């Protein structure tokens, strides 16, 4: 089903059982797989590929228990040129994916997230709301990017890395602040970043480390809690 208000460019390929809601704008040479739903107002630029069973432009939801209710008045989802969206992926309203981004199968990207050019969001990665991801970033399979986190350009995040933003664990009264990972830092498999920590430029976090305090630029840390590796 394609709403009559949707605008489709030239040479758009659409699979079976696709739903395109009102005021959707789709550029030229876009490929849309089977069973894809594109919610109202979503913008998809030229030469982008959407694989099967994706949900694009989802509105955030809540219940009465949530102390921090999601923003409901959001800009449409914007997907830039030459982006690839893997199957079974969910992208929310109010987020921006710049050109050349790859989002692998079964990933989830919440509202008010910015993903810079040519970055990779790996399979089954979860990116929460209010996150900034720079250019040429790689986030590998199964990692969890907490809300209010900043990941600068050319950062590498290995598989199953976890981050957090609430030092007081659901206190509901304290501000949330995720980690800040500076340019070209490297984070190994299964590492954990605690709230508010800053990982400096070109720093390296060893696999399985638990980062409880700031890591300086060029520093190499390992262990739980993470400590500087002896030279």
Backbone as a chain_set.jsonl record, in Angstrom:
{"seq": "XXXXXXXXXXXXXXXXXXXXXXXXXXXXXXXXXXXXXXXXXXXXXXXXXXXXXXXXXXXXXXXXXXXXXXXXXXXXXXXXXXXXXXXXXXXXXXXXXXXXXXXXXXXXXXXXXXXXXXXXXXXXXXXXXXXXXXXXXXXXXXXXXXXXXXXXXXXXXXXXXXXXXXXXXXXXXXXXXXXXXXXXXXXXXXXXXXXXXXXXXXXXXXXXXXXXXXXXXXXXXXXXXXXXXXX", "coords": {"N": [[0.837, -1.193, 0.0], [0.633, 2.121, -0.937], [0.538, 5.356, 0.08], [-1.316, 8.06, -1.316], [-0.206, 10.562, -1.026], [2.478, 10.212, -0.815], [5.755, 10.681, -2.229], [7.592, 9.443, -4.831], [10.75, 8.867, -6.311], [12.604, 8.439, -9.408], [12.952, 5.204, -10.903], [12.502, 3.562, -8.636], [12.49, 0.626, -6.786], [10.202, -1.628, -5.512], [9.33, -4.049, -3.148], [7.247, -6.918, -2.261], [4.215, -6.524, -0.343], [4.66, -4.027, 0.887], [4.385, -1.109, 2.909], [3.818, 2.248, 2.566], [3.517, 5.205, 4.101], [1.687, 8.356, 4.563], [2.994, 11.362, 3.099], [5.618, 10.534, 2.803], [8.878, 10.756, 1.446], [10.776, 9.667, -1.182], [13.816, 9.153, -2.787], [15.646, 8.901, -5.939], [16.357, 5.759, -7.584], [16.115, 3.984, -5.432], [15.965, 0.999, -3.5], [13.604, -1.146, -2.172], [12.864, -3.694, 0.003], [10.886, -6.71, 0.672], [7.895, -6.653, 2.718], [8.305, -4.243, 4.121], [7.795, -1.41, 6.213], [7.199, 1.978, 5.984], [7.0, 4.762, 7.811], [4.918, 7.705, 8.327], [6.045, 10.711, 6.784], [8.752, 10.108, 6.584], [12.015, 10.472, 5.137], [13.898, 9.45, 2.428], [16.9, 9.315, 0.805], [18.636, 9.339, -2.447], [19.673, 6.275, -4.107], [19.62, 4.432, -2.03], [19.355, 1.398, -0.103], [16.921, -0.71, 1.201], [16.431, -3.449, 3.113], [14.527, -6.561, 3.584], [11.615, -6.647, 5.761], [11.839, -4.325, 7.39], [11.254, -1.581, 9.692], [10.663, 1.718, 9.454], [10.984, 4.969, 10.717], [9.557, 4.827, 13.1], [7.496, 5.821, 15.84], [8.389, 6.822, 19.18], [7.478, 5.102, 22.239], [5.805, 4.818, 25.482], [5.143, 4.081, 29.005], [3.18, 4.393, 32.063], [4.985, 4.053, 34.113], [7.432, 5.037, 33.316], [9.724, 7.521, 34.081], [11.054, 9.443, 32.603], [9.679, 10.638, 29.984], [9.454, 9.955, 26.471], [10.216, 12.241, 23.776], [7.589, 13.55, 21.853], [7.047, 15.214, 19.724], [8.634, 15.095, 17.034], [11.131, 15.461, 14.456], [10.914, 14.14, 11.077], [12.257, 10.86, 10.29], [15.392, 10.765, 8.701], [17.131, 9.462, 6.02], [20.132, 9.232, 4.417], [21.954, 9.5, 1.241], [23.002, 6.561, -0.552], [22.854, 4.745, 1.561], [22.67, 1.691, 3.398], [20.299, -0.468, 4.7], [19.914, -3.13, 6.786], [18.026, -6.262, 7.02], [15.047, -6.65, 9.084], [15.399, -4.409, 10.674], [14.948, -1.611, 12.888], [14.216, 1.736, 12.814], [13.895, 4.877, 14.353], [11.734, 7.823, 14.478], [12.98, 11.211, 14.113], [15.681, 10.833, 13.878], [18.885, 10.877, 12.161], [20.598, 9.586, 9.438], [23.527, 9.802, 7.81], [25.12, 10.016, 4.538], [26.231, 6.954, 3.018], [26.137, 5.269, 5.238], [26.048, 2.098, 6.884], [23.709, -0.048, 8.18], [23.366, -2.922, 9.874], [21.691, -6.194, 9.864], [18.848, -6.562, 11.999], [19.366, -4.47, 13.743], [18.749, -1.694, 16.001], [17.809, 1.652, 16.149], [17.225, 4.372, 18.055], [15.201, 7.369, 18.723], [16.268, 10.757, 17.885], [18.97, 10.415, 17.182], [22.133, 10.75, 15.673], [23.974, 9.641, 12.971], [27.071, 9.597, 11.545], [28.757, 10.097, 8.321], [29.502, 7.205, 6.382], [29.674, 5.417, 8.488], [29.422, 2.339, 10.426], [26.917, 0.384, 11.718], [26.63, -2.393, 13.487], [25.417, -5.853, 13.267], [22.526, -6.546, 15.141], [22.998, -4.48, 16.93], [22.176, -2.119, 19.459], [21.119, 1.125, 19.626], [20.486, 3.688, 21.728], [18.363, 6.571, 22.545], [19.119, 10.072, 21.78], [21.869, 10.152, 20.962], [25.103, 10.766, 19.621], [26.911, 9.872, 16.865], [29.919, 9.766, 15.189], [31.743, 10.264, 12.062], [32.851, 7.545, 9.968], [32.833, 5.56, 11.909], [32.948, 2.392, 13.567], [30.784, 0.072, 14.895], [30.534, -2.909, 16.348], [28.995, -6.221, 16.193], [26.217, -6.831, 18.324], [26.589, -4.851, 20.277], [25.825, -2.404, 22.863], [24.674, 0.779, 22.885], [24.311, 3.306, 24.989], [21.79, 5.748, 25.975], [22.301, 9.291, 25.487], [25.018, 9.352, 24.811], [28.25, 10.011, 23.367], [30.051, 9.446, 20.474], [32.925, 9.898, 18.84], [34.592, 10.7, 15.661], [35.887, 7.977, 13.656], [36.106, 6.006, 15.582], [36.507, 2.731, 16.937], [34.502, 0.103, 17.964], [34.326, -2.9, 19.505], [32.748, -6.245, 19.323], [29.844, -6.778, 21.356], [30.203, -4.778, 23.282], [29.336, -2.806, 26.123], [27.522, -0.036, 27.477], [26.684, 2.551, 29.871], [24.481, 4.993, 31.447], [23.484, 5.92, 33.826], [24.328, 6.569, 36.889], [23.132, 6.116, 39.291], [21.26, 4.188, 39.02], [18.293, 4.057, 38.034], [17.272, 6.14, 39.638], [15.713, 8.262, 38.91], [15.864, 10.962, 39.348], [18.355, 12.084, 38.922], [20.571, 13.563, 36.487], [21.125, 12.103, 33.246], [24.039, 10.774, 31.743], [25.876, 9.499, 29.253], [28.9, 7.68, 28.27], [31.735, 9.428, 26.787], [33.417, 9.065, 23.896], [36.386, 9.677, 22.454], [38.015, 10.782, 19.358], [39.247, 8.241, 17.194], [39.637, 6.322, 19.153], [39.87, 2.95, 20.543], [37.982, 0.153, 21.367], [37.816, -2.873, 22.994], [36.422, -6.252, 22.669], [33.499, -7.012, 24.579], [33.941, -5.1, 26.55], [33.074, -2.764, 29.196], [31.613, 0.367, 29.668], [31.271, 2.779, 32.083], [28.888, 5.25, 33.403], [29.358, 8.603, 32.213], [32.138, 8.483, 31.807], [35.157, 9.476, 30.15], [36.771, 8.633, 27.257], [39.853, 9.043, 25.97], [41.43, 10.504, 22.987], [42.737, 8.191, 20.649], [43.039, 6.288, 22.6], [43.153, 2.955, 24.024], [41.04, 0.374, 24.926], [41.168, -2.579, 26.604], [39.972, -5.925, 25.845], [37.101, -7.033, 27.596], [37.42, -5.256, 29.7], [36.479, -3.096, 32.455], [35.519, 0.072, 32.543], [35.841, 2.536, 34.769], [36.631, 5.097, 35.281], [37.962, 8.151, 33.814], [39.869, 7.821, 30.787], [42.996, 8.633, 29.592], [44.244, 10.379, 26.644], [45.815, 8.329, 24.214], [46.35, 6.356, 26.069], [46.594, 2.976, 27.275], [44.428, 0.658, 28.598], [43.49, -2.032, 30.789], [41.544, -4.691, 32.31], [39.551, -5.138, 35.395], [38.74, -3.123, 37.948], [39.471, -1.033, 35.07], [42.877, -0.468, 34.402], [45.963, 1.269, 33.745], [47.998, -0.23, 31.305], [51.068, -1.677, 31.958], [54.088, -0.35, 30.673]], "CA": [[0.0, 0.0, 0.0], [1.377, 3.379, -1.028], [-0.371, 6.495, 0.248], [-1.317, 8.941, -2.489], [0.601, 11.76, -0.769], [3.912, 9.863, -0.87], [6.435, 11.07, -3.47], [8.645, 8.489, -5.179], [11.6, 9.304, -7.404], [12.723, 7.576, -10.572], [13.563, 3.865, -10.8], [12.361, 3.002, -7.288], [12.056, -0.768, -6.803], [9.433, -1.896, -4.298], [9.005, -5.46, -3.005], [5.875, -7.308, -1.934], [3.634, -6.207, 0.963], [5.295, -2.819, 1.415], [3.481, -0.033, 3.306], [4.434, 3.579, 2.544], [2.479, 6.08, 4.637], [1.527, 9.696, 4.004], [4.057, 12.382, 3.073], [6.953, 9.949, 2.67], [9.625, 11.234, 0.28], [11.781, 8.676, -1.557], [14.607, 9.641, -3.908], [15.833, 8.071, -7.136], [17.136, 4.512, -7.564], [16.009, 3.364, -4.107], [15.452, -0.369, -3.517], [12.869, -1.454, -0.939], [12.573, -5.124, 0.028], [9.544, -7.182, 1.014], [7.361, -6.486, 4.073], [8.872, -3.03, 4.73], [6.844, -0.34, 6.555], [7.824, 3.303, 6.064], [6.018, 5.581, 8.502], [4.61, 9.02, 7.759], [7.012, 11.794, 6.767], [10.14, 9.645, 6.443], [12.726, 10.928, 3.941], [14.945, 8.516, 2.015], [17.611, 9.921, -0.32], [18.929, 8.512, -3.627], [20.581, 5.121, -4.129], [19.615, 3.735, -0.739], [18.78, 0.059, -0.152], [16.231, -1.128, 2.419], [16.181, -4.883, 2.984], [13.213, -7.057, 4.001], [11.063, -6.617, 7.13], [12.278, -3.154, 8.159], [10.295, -0.571, 10.144], [11.384, 2.986, 9.37], [10.215, 6.125, 11.165], [8.702, 4.468, 14.239], [7.351, 6.787, 16.936], [8.69, 6.236, 20.495], [6.33, 4.82, 23.101], [6.123, 4.804, 26.919], [4.038, 3.723, 29.882], [3.08, 5.283, 33.219], [6.129, 3.862, 35.01], [8.609, 5.76, 32.828], [9.857, 8.87, 34.637], [11.493, 10.324, 31.522], [8.852, 10.323, 28.825], [10.086, 10.323, 25.206], [9.696, 13.388, 23.036], [6.598, 13.099, 20.871], [7.076, 16.114, 18.574], [9.943, 14.822, 16.455], [11.309, 15.585, 13.023], [10.882, 12.833, 10.41], [13.492, 10.114, 10.062], [16.08, 11.102, 7.451], [18.135, 8.487, 5.596], [20.876, 9.884, 3.35], [22.286, 8.781, 0.009], [23.872, 5.378, -0.535], [22.751, 4.049, 2.844], [22.135, 0.327, 3.347], [19.61, -0.867, 5.928], [19.735, -4.578, 6.809], [16.675, -6.766, 7.285], [14.531, -6.665, 10.458], [15.944, -3.249, 11.385], [13.957, -0.62, 13.319], [14.747, 3.095, 12.943], [12.861, 5.744, 14.92], [11.616, 9.227, 14.081], [13.861, 12.188, 14.733], [17.087, 10.459, 13.715], [19.496, 11.2, 10.874], [21.693, 8.735, 8.976], [24.153, 10.49, 6.689], [25.408, 9.18, 3.373], [27.182, 5.851, 3.109], [26.015, 4.488, 6.475], [25.554, 0.722, 6.828], [23.057, -0.572, 9.384], [23.245, -4.353, 9.607], [20.432, -6.853, 10.218], [18.289, -6.622, 13.366], [19.798, -3.341, 14.577], [17.707, -0.762, 16.436], [18.311, 3.001, 16.391], [16.137, 5.144, 18.653], [14.976, 8.745, 18.273], [17.259, 11.816, 18.126], [20.315, 9.854, 16.991], [22.814, 11.19, 14.461], [25.033, 8.719, 12.561], [27.869, 10.286, 10.548], [29.036, 9.471, 7.031], [30.264, 5.969, 6.195], [29.784, 4.63, 9.719], [28.835, 1.001, 10.4], [26.203, -0.064, 12.905], [26.67, -3.827, 13.227], [24.255, -6.71, 13.459], [21.922, -6.628, 16.478], [23.421, -3.362, 17.783], [21.093, -1.264, 19.954], [21.521, 2.508, 19.878], [19.39, 4.371, 22.413], [18.044, 7.931, 22.117], [20.015, 11.205, 22.075], [23.247, 9.708, 20.773], [25.824, 11.303, 18.473], [27.932, 8.971, 16.337], [30.655, 10.52, 14.183], [32.019, 9.681, 10.754], [33.773, 6.403, 9.855], [32.793, 4.793, 13.165], [32.507, 1.001, 13.47], [30.232, -0.515, 16.12], [30.363, -4.286, 15.909], [27.825, -7.038, 16.535], [25.698, -7.039, 19.663], [26.962, -3.808, 21.242], [24.742, -1.579, 23.404], [25.054, 2.191, 22.984], [23.334, 3.891, 25.895], [21.299, 7.095, 25.662], [23.138, 10.436, 25.867], [26.421, 8.99, 24.609], [28.898, 10.647, 22.22], [31.121, 8.644, 19.876], [33.504, 10.779, 17.836], [34.995, 10.113, 14.375], [36.866, 6.907, 13.471], [36.17, 5.124, 16.75], [36.206, 1.315, 16.733], [33.896, -0.545, 19.127], [34.26, -4.32, 19.216], [31.494, -6.927, 19.607], [29.261, -6.953, 22.701], [30.567, -3.709, 24.227], [28.166, -2.267, 26.817], [27.716, 1.281, 28.089], [25.578, 2.944, 30.749], [24.388, 6.444, 31.628], [22.793, 6.244, 35.079], [25.189, 6.168, 38.005], [22.317, 5.817, 40.471], [20.392, 3.071, 38.649], [16.849, 4.329, 38.062], [16.874, 7.072, 40.699], [14.719, 9.119, 38.263], [16.062, 12.383, 39.677], [19.689, 12.526, 38.525], [20.732, 13.662, 35.027], [21.764, 10.978, 32.572], [25.166, 11.104, 30.868], [26.621, 8.344, 28.789], [30.323, 7.903, 28.022], [32.191, 10.198, 25.637], [34.552, 8.359, 23.314], [37.036, 10.638, 21.56], [38.422, 10.328, 18.025], [40.156, 7.123, 16.912], [39.78, 5.375, 20.27], [39.575, 1.555, 20.229], [37.395, -0.518, 22.526], [37.811, -4.3, 22.716], [35.224, -7.075, 22.897], [32.895, -7.211, 25.905], [34.273, -4.048, 27.517], [31.946, -2.032, 29.772], [31.899, 1.772, 29.964], [30.334, 3.295, 33.069], [28.371, 6.58, 33.059], [30.132, 9.857, 32.226], [33.575, 8.352, 31.586], [35.682, 10.016, 28.903], [37.858, 7.843, 26.683], [40.602, 10.02, 25.197], [41.811, 10.206, 21.614], [43.688, 7.112, 20.386], [43.127, 5.363, 23.723], [42.782, 1.575, 23.741], [40.42, -0.325, 26.053], [41.33, -4.011, 26.372], [38.776, -6.768, 25.871], [36.591, -7.405, 28.905], [37.719, -4.256, 30.725], [35.386, -2.294, 33.011], [36.078, 1.423, 32.632], [35.142, 3.241, 35.837], [37.079, 6.488, 35.332], [38.435, 8.656, 32.53], [41.081, 7.266, 30.191], [43.693, 9.715, 28.901], [44.621, 10.165, 25.246], [46.915, 7.391, 23.935], [46.532, 5.408, 27.164], [46.094, 1.613, 27.094], [43.967, 0.161, 29.895], [42.925, -3.38, 30.798], [41.164, -5.221, 33.616], [38.354, -4.717, 36.122], [38.528, -1.946, 37.106], [40.509, -0.851, 34.053], [44.066, 0.271, 34.821], [46.907, 1.434, 32.649], [48.889, -1.35, 31.03], [52.467, -1.308, 32.173], [54.807, -0.217, 29.406]], "C": [[0.877, 1.25, 0.0], [0.38, 4.524, -0.927], [-0.225, 7.453, -0.93], [-0.505, 10.212, -2.284], [2.102, 11.485, -0.786], [4.479, 10.252, -2.236], [7.605, 10.128, -3.692], [9.419, 9.0, -6.382], [11.614, 8.306, -8.55], [13.394, 6.244, -10.225], [13.593, 3.347, -9.357], [11.81, 1.582, -7.403], [11.406, -1.104, -5.461], [9.033, -3.361, -4.27], [7.541, -5.691, -2.679], [5.5, -6.85, -0.522], [4.341, -5.035, 1.651], [4.219, -1.782, 1.754], [4.271, 1.268, 3.33], [3.359, 4.581, 2.931], [2.538, 7.48, 4.041], [2.793, 10.542, 4.131], [5.474, 11.8, 3.116], [7.588, 10.478, 1.38], [10.767, 10.259, 0.005], [12.479, 9.146, -2.823], [14.705, 8.642, -5.044], [16.648, 6.814, -6.829], [17.202, 3.89, -6.153], [15.425, 1.964, -4.264], [14.854, -0.7, -2.151], [12.446, -2.911, -0.99], [11.141, -5.441, 0.406], [9.186, -6.867, 2.468], [8.013, -5.302, 4.817], [7.742, -2.052, 5.03], [7.609, 0.957, 6.735], [6.781, 4.263, 6.6], [5.981, 7.011, 7.95], [5.781, 9.993, 7.871], [8.454, 11.39, 6.564], [10.73, 10.107, 5.107], [13.868, 9.959, 3.655], [15.597, 9.069, 0.76], [17.982, 8.878, -1.374], [19.855, 7.334, -3.311], [20.696, 4.405, -2.788], [18.906, 2.394, -0.888], [18.194, -0.304, 1.204], [15.887, -2.604, 2.253], [14.873, -5.286, 3.675], [12.91, -6.813, 5.485], [11.581, -5.459, 7.982], [11.09, -2.285, 8.565], [11.04, 0.748, 10.262], [10.477, 4.136, 9.792], [9.273, 5.845, 12.308], [8.659, 5.576, 15.275], [7.698, 6.115, 18.259], [7.431, 6.053, 21.318], [6.762, 4.811, 24.564], [4.951, 4.205, 27.683], [4.103, 4.587, 31.139], [4.26, 5.151, 34.172], [7.33, 4.707, 34.596], [8.63, 7.184, 33.371], [10.235, 9.872, 33.555], [10.757, 9.932, 30.253], [9.565, 10.742, 27.534], [9.435, 11.543, 24.574], [8.738, 12.878, 21.971], [6.589, 13.971, 19.621], [8.455, 16.047, 17.93], [9.951, 15.124, 14.96], [11.21, 14.194, 12.377], [12.257, 12.165, 10.403], [14.078, 10.529, 8.721], [17.17, 10.07, 7.19], [18.818, 9.037, 4.351], [21.162, 8.977, 2.162], [23.204, 7.58, 0.276], [23.946, 4.695, 0.827], [22.197, 2.647, 2.607], [21.555, -0.04, 4.704], [19.338, -2.359, 5.856], [18.329, -4.992, 7.206], [16.355, -6.774, 8.779], [15.104, -5.526, 11.303], [14.819, -2.273, 11.725], [14.654, 0.719, 13.539], [13.615, 4.026, 13.362], [12.843, 7.12, 14.258], [12.712, 10.065, 14.724], [15.33, 11.865, 14.639], [17.552, 10.76, 12.301], [20.626, 10.222, 10.609], [22.277, 9.394, 7.73], [24.64, 9.494, 5.646], [26.444, 8.094, 3.67], [27.093, 5.005, 4.358], [25.521, 3.072, 6.148], [24.976, 0.359, 8.184], [22.751, -2.039, 9.113], [21.929, -4.916, 10.146], [20.132, -6.753, 11.714], [18.813, -5.53, 14.291], [18.597, -2.471, 14.931], [18.353, 0.59, 16.737], [17.142, 3.864, 16.837], [16.094, 6.571, 18.122], [16.121, 9.678, 18.668], [18.685, 11.257, 18.149], [20.86, 10.382, 15.674], [23.955, 10.222, 14.177], [25.77, 9.348, 11.385], [28.201, 9.441, 9.336], [29.893, 8.207, 7.155], [30.488, 5.178, 7.483], [29.046, 3.303, 9.576], [28.193, 0.709, 11.754], [25.964, -1.562, 12.7], [25.387, -4.563, 13.545], [23.831, -6.744, 14.922], [22.472, -5.58, 17.449], [22.19, -2.563, 18.204], [21.66, 0.117, 20.283], [20.325, 3.229, 20.496], [19.297, 5.839, 21.966], [19.124, 8.946, 22.505], [21.488, 10.813, 22.033], [23.822, 10.377, 19.534], [26.937, 10.33, 18.1], [28.594, 9.663, 15.163], [30.804, 9.782, 12.864], [32.998, 8.507, 10.874], [33.912, 5.639, 11.18], [32.367, 3.358, 12.846], [32.036, 0.534, 14.842], [29.836, -1.94, 15.775], [29.229, -5.014, 16.636], [27.5, -7.042, 18.026], [26.059, -5.987, 20.689], [25.742, -2.986, 21.655], [25.261, -0.167, 23.616], [23.973, 2.894, 23.793], [22.901, 5.279, 25.443], [22.277, 8.159, 26.165], [24.637, 10.1, 25.817], [26.947, 9.708, 23.374], [30.051, 9.762, 21.76], [31.689, 9.457, 18.723], [34.026, 9.99, 16.626], [36.013, 8.986, 14.531], [37.087, 6.054, 14.721], [35.831, 3.697, 16.322], [35.677, 0.732, 18.036], [33.673, -2.005, 18.773], [32.927, -4.945, 19.6], [31.135, -6.913, 21.096], [29.789, -5.953, 23.728], [29.284, -3.132, 24.82], [28.505, -0.915, 27.443], [26.498, 1.626, 28.94], [25.621, 4.44, 31.013], [23.798, 6.873, 32.963], [23.583, 5.693, 36.264], [24.384, 5.675, 39.202], [21.223, 4.786, 40.181], [18.915, 3.341, 38.942], [16.422, 5.188, 39.234], [15.774, 8.016, 40.222], [14.93, 10.601, 38.509], [17.395, 12.93, 39.181], [19.782, 12.615, 37.001], [21.46, 12.444, 34.468], [22.908, 11.477, 31.706], [25.91, 9.835, 30.519], [28.092, 8.657, 28.615], [30.545, 8.814, 26.814], [33.461, 9.531, 25.132], [35.154, 9.256, 22.236], [37.579, 9.966, 20.293], [39.459, 9.204, 18.075], [40.435, 6.219, 18.114], [39.354, 3.982, 19.825], [39.094, 0.854, 21.501], [37.21, -1.991, 22.197], [36.52, -5.005, 23.102], [34.804, -7.106, 24.363], [33.358, -6.206, 26.955], [33.0, -3.357, 27.995], [32.389, -0.622, 30.116], [30.837, 2.29, 30.918], [29.917, 4.732, 32.728], [29.444, 7.673, 33.151], [31.623, 9.696, 31.967], [33.945, 8.932, 30.225], [36.854, 9.143, 28.472], [38.585, 8.742, 25.692], [40.958, 9.558, 23.795], [42.905, 9.131, 21.565], [43.904, 6.197, 21.59], [42.68, 3.974, 23.29], [42.25, 0.947, 25.031], [40.491, -1.818, 25.756], [40.021, -4.778, 26.488], [38.394, -7.122, 27.306], [36.834, -6.396, 30.008], [36.441, -3.56, 31.203], [35.944, -0.906, 33.316], [35.248, 2.234, 33.621], [35.551, 4.7, 35.962], [37.695, 6.868, 33.993], [39.74, 7.984, 32.101], [41.727, 8.365, 29.353], [43.967, 9.359, 27.446], [45.839, 9.253, 25.166], [47.148, 6.35, 25.035], [45.95, 4.043, 26.788], [45.699, 1.078, 28.459], [43.356, -1.225, 29.735], [42.421, -3.68, 32.2], [39.882, -4.65, 34.181], [38.724, -4.434, 37.578], [39.714, -1.72, 36.179], [41.651, 0.012, 34.6], [45.069, 0.301, 33.683], [47.815, 0.204, 32.535], [50.327, -0.899, 31.222], [53.23, -1.339, 30.875], [55.908, -1.249, 29.35]], "O": [[1.757, 1.403, 0.847], [-0.52, 4.644, -1.759], [0.869, 7.628, -1.469], [-0.148, 10.877, -3.256], [2.906, 12.417, -0.772], [3.796, 10.171, -3.257], [8.5, 10.024, -2.854], [8.838, 9.498, -7.346], [10.745, 7.439, -8.649], [14.278, 6.175, -9.371], [14.586, 2.768, -8.918], [10.783, 1.361, -8.045], [11.999, -0.887, -4.404], [8.467, -3.872, -5.237], [6.707, -4.793, -2.802], [6.343, -6.796, 0.373], [4.584, -5.067, 2.858], [3.268, -1.592, 0.996], [5.277, 1.377, 4.031], [2.401, 4.79, 2.186], [3.329, 7.756, 3.139], [3.542, 10.456, 5.104], [6.424, 12.515, 3.434], [6.917, 10.625, 0.359], [11.627, 10.05, 0.861], [11.83, 9.496, -3.809], [13.953, 7.67, -5.109], [17.504, 6.805, -5.945], [18.229, 3.344, -5.753], [14.508, 1.754, -5.057], [15.506, -0.555, -1.118], [11.748, -3.325, -1.916], [10.287, -4.555, 0.456], [10.057, -6.821, 3.337], [8.239, -5.381, 6.025], [6.837, -1.875, 4.214], [8.546, 1.035, 7.53], [5.791, 4.55, 5.928], [6.872, 7.451, 7.224], [6.425, 10.089, 8.916], [9.31, 12.258, 6.385], [10.044, 10.132, 4.085], [14.696, 9.681, 4.523], [14.92, 9.273, -0.248], [17.687, 7.693, -1.222], [20.684, 7.382, -2.402], [21.741, 3.845, -2.458], [17.979, 2.255, -1.687], [18.873, -0.221, 2.228], [15.133, -2.969, 1.351], [14.199, -4.45, 4.277], [13.803, -6.777, 6.331], [11.742, -5.616, 9.193], [10.063, -2.251, 7.887], [11.948, 0.88, 11.082], [9.356, 4.271, 9.303], [8.281, 6.555, 12.477], [9.68, 6.204, 15.556], [7.345, 4.953, 18.46], [6.44, 6.757, 21.124], [7.958, 4.797, 24.855], [3.915, 3.868, 27.109], [4.994, 5.427, 31.263], [4.509, 6.059, 34.965], [8.158, 5.056, 35.437], [7.696, 7.958, 33.16], [9.791, 11.02, 33.586], [11.162, 9.014, 29.541], [10.217, 11.786, 27.509], [8.263, 11.836, 24.807], [9.027, 11.906, 21.273], [6.166, 13.515, 18.56], [9.336, 16.847, 18.244], [8.921, 15.051, 14.29], [11.402, 13.184, 13.054], [13.286, 12.834, 10.498], [13.361, 10.635, 7.726], [18.029, 9.834, 8.04], [18.16, 9.284, 3.341], [20.681, 7.847, 2.086], [24.041, 7.585, 1.178], [24.978, 4.135, 1.196], [21.361, 2.44, 1.727], [22.229, 0.064, 5.728], [18.615, -2.816, 4.971], [17.537, -4.172, 7.67], [17.243, -6.886, 9.624], [15.271, -5.672, 12.513], [13.864, -2.119, 10.964], [15.571, 0.823, 14.353], [12.518, 3.977, 12.806], [13.789, 7.523, 13.581], [13.295, 9.683, 15.739], [16.153, 12.546, 15.251], [16.752, 10.884, 11.374], [21.509, 10.043, 11.447], [21.595, 9.525, 6.714], [24.579, 8.281, 5.85], [27.381, 8.282, 4.446], [27.903, 4.094, 4.531], [24.691, 2.877, 5.26], [25.656, 0.445, 9.207], [21.965, -2.358, 8.221], [21.156, -4.213, 10.797], [21.02, -6.843, 12.561], [18.711, -5.66, 15.511], [17.567, -2.503, 14.257], [19.325, 0.666, 17.489], [16.184, 4.063, 16.089], [16.833, 6.938, 17.208], [16.842, 9.435, 19.636], [19.488, 11.588, 19.022], [20.14, 10.453, 14.679], [24.809, 9.999, 15.036], [25.169, 9.606, 10.342], [27.963, 8.233, 9.316], [30.859, 8.152, 7.916], [31.402, 4.356, 7.553], [28.166, 3.153, 8.728], [28.845, 0.779, 12.796], [25.181, -1.952, 11.834], [24.411, -3.985, 14.023], [24.65, -6.943, 15.819], [22.416, -5.775, 18.663], [21.275, -2.353, 17.407], [22.563, 0.253, 21.109], [19.278, 3.363, 19.863], [20.064, 6.285, 21.113], [19.922, 8.721, 23.415], [22.25, 11.107, 22.953], [23.135, 10.539, 18.525], [27.797, 10.008, 18.92], [27.912, 10.102, 14.237], [30.096, 8.815, 12.585], [33.854, 8.481, 11.758], [34.987, 5.14, 11.511], [31.532, 3.131, 11.97], [32.779, 0.59, 15.821], [28.908, -2.158, 14.997], [28.606, -4.486, 17.557], [28.374, -7.227, 18.873], [25.851, -6.211, 21.881], [24.764, -2.879, 20.915], [26.167, 0.063, 24.417], [22.847, 3.056, 23.323], [23.569, 5.909, 24.623], [22.988, 7.947, 27.147], [25.409, 10.519, 26.679], [26.191, 9.984, 22.443], [30.913, 9.38, 22.551], [31.0, 9.68, 17.727], [33.915, 8.765, 16.579], [36.879, 9.023, 15.406], [38.148, 5.452, 14.885], [34.98, 3.481, 15.458], [36.314, 0.847, 19.082], [32.921, -2.317, 17.85], [32.06, -4.262, 20.145], [32.0, -7.019, 21.965], [29.819, -6.253, 24.922], [28.277, -2.983, 24.127], [29.632, -0.685, 27.881], [25.418, 1.065, 28.753], [26.655, 5.083, 30.832], [23.63, 8.068, 33.208], [23.508, 4.508, 36.588], [24.886, 4.912, 40.027], [20.356, 4.549, 41.021], [18.373, 2.909, 39.96], [15.332, 5.0, 39.775], [14.991, 8.517, 41.03], [14.227, 11.422, 37.92], [17.538, 14.144, 39.037], [19.144, 11.831, 36.297], [22.299, 11.84, 35.137], [22.771, 12.485, 31.012], [26.498, 9.181, 31.381], [28.496, 9.805, 28.799], [29.682, 8.954, 25.947], [34.457, 9.444, 25.85], [34.508, 9.554, 21.232], [37.597, 8.74, 20.183], [40.396, 9.218, 18.873], [41.381, 5.431, 18.085], [38.589, 3.828, 18.873], [39.715, 0.952, 22.559], [36.526, -2.33, 21.232], [35.651, -4.44, 23.765], [35.637, -7.211, 25.264], [33.179, -6.449, 28.149], [31.982, -3.358, 27.303], [33.412, -0.427, 30.773], [29.645, 2.25, 30.611], [30.524, 5.361, 31.862], [30.303, 7.663, 34.033], [32.328, 10.704, 31.912], [33.16, 8.888, 29.278], [37.806, 8.941, 29.226], [38.007, 9.158, 24.689], [40.812, 8.385, 23.454], [43.863, 9.162, 22.337], [44.852, 5.412, 21.604], [41.932, 3.821, 22.325], [42.902, 0.978, 26.074], [39.931, -2.275, 24.759], [39.083, -4.334, 27.149], [39.248, -7.464, 28.124], [36.482, -6.658, 31.158], [35.46, -3.449, 30.467], [36.744, -0.736, 34.236], [34.098, 2.575, 33.348], [34.897, 5.467, 36.67], [37.922, 6.01, 33.139], [40.586, 7.632, 32.922], [41.072, 8.96, 28.497], [43.928, 8.19, 27.063], [46.778, 9.386, 25.951], [48.069, 5.542, 24.924], [44.948, 3.958, 26.078], [46.519, 1.04, 29.377], [42.783, -1.554, 28.696], [42.81, -3.02, 33.163], [39.217, -3.815, 33.568], [38.989, -5.355, 38.352], [40.827, -2.162, 36.464], [41.424, 1.074, 35.179], [45.03, -0.531, 32.777], [48.322, -0.318, 33.528], [50.742, 0.138, 30.705], [53.049, -2.246, 30.062], [56.643, -1.315, 28.364]]}, "num_chains": 1, "name": "protein.A"}
